[in-house]
Amino acid sequence: MNLNDLFLRKGADRRLRAGHLWVYSNEVDTARTPLAGAEPGAEVRVRASNGDLLGSAYLDPRELICARIYAPSKEQPLDSALCIARIQSALTLREQAFTDECYRMIYGDSDLLPGVVVDRYGPYLVLQLNNAGIESFEAPLVQALSSVLAPRGILLRADSRNRREQGLQDRLEVVFGEVPDEVPLIENGVRFLAPVRGGQKTGWFYDHRMSRARLAAYVEGKSVLDVFSYIGGWGVQAAAFGASAVCCVDSSAQALAGVTRNAELNSLADRVTTLQGNAADVMQELAQEKRRFDVVILDPPAYIQRRKDLKKGAAAYRKINELGLRLLEPGGLLVSGSCSMHLSRADLNTALQGAAQRAGTQLRIIEQGAQGPDHPVHPAIPETEYLKAVFSRTIGL
């Protein structure tokens, strides 16, 4: 193997020496190693200005993150052998944490396969390739996944907003075997069907698994409102854990049809209802109708996509949680989630406090959740930690 060298400017190696895996275009010594003309997916040796080897990376030369390291401190090709080693290592971690073969199999940088996401649904895999550079390695990735996991099929979902922002074409195709439109999964002992072809992202969101399990301690015999429900990850599990009545709210009729199917799959249809509409509008209507719930779950999409949107996004979190608090019975439980990486846990707690003040109540945080072990956090890469779940009780003034 003979990779080309990518030299960094003086002092630009500190973050990488500390373990980060991203090279920004303004860190590259372009006089010494120009990016112009380089192709996405080209493999390079990343070197400090003094020549020290920092690792092997693939290029994405037209993006701000112009190189992503997959082999820190080593010169190594991103071939089937390396992919197999990475997948086997990730599999060991997942098998230690979960008994069912339903989890995020590969989580990008944290599993040293930057730009790659794989969700496992038993015998089926859904693969995401999130930038132009990683697309060059589709063949060895698919080969490695089929070798290690022996799936019935692998579905490629290369249709994320991030890809479109890079000018990449959407791709939705089976790249190995056969994959049905919906695939079964089990989470916390509850059965679901995930719409892997037509649903959001890969069809399911495994990241809140551990927090959803904690519902069992709080929902038995309670009424539950699940807002931004998608296909019922929170709401159907609440019913399975003994909630007396669950109402799921989502703007998508297709998602709510999924809620109904998943409730029926678990013989819970008599306790799960749905309401379609904009979340804020539906919550305001419920408040006007004097509806109250023992538990309100809010798991909105990321309100903050970029750091510059932090102030506006934090206000959105405050507003939606205020609406949720106004629907709670006295002493009720608010479960507030955020998947916005740029919103810190402290910022979310501040938004919750502001919501409580506006709603005329007080909150006490009793539990806090995070992404599960199939979404491991790389300690040198804060971008790999994004998920928050806050369980709060209201108390009277």
Secondary structure, DSSP 8 states (H G I E B T S, - for coil): ---EEEEB-TTTTHHHHTT--EEEGGGB-TTTS--TT--TT-EEEEE-TT--EEEEEEE-TTSSEEEEEEEETS----SHHHHHHHHHHHHHHHHHH-SSSEEEEEEGGGGT-TTEEEEEETTEEEEEE-SHHHHTTHHHHHHHHHHHH--SEEEEEE--HHHHHTT---EEEEEEE---SEEEEEETTEEEEEETTTSSTTS--GGGHHHHHGGGGT-TT-EEEEES-TTTTTHHHHHHTT-SEEEEEES-HHHHHHHHHHHHHTT-GGGEEEEES-HHHHHHHHHHTT--EEEEEE----S-SSGGGHHHHHHHHHHHHHHHHTTEEEEEEEEEEE--TTS-HHHHHHHHHHHHHHHT-EEEEEEEE---TTS---TT-GGG---EEEEEEEE--
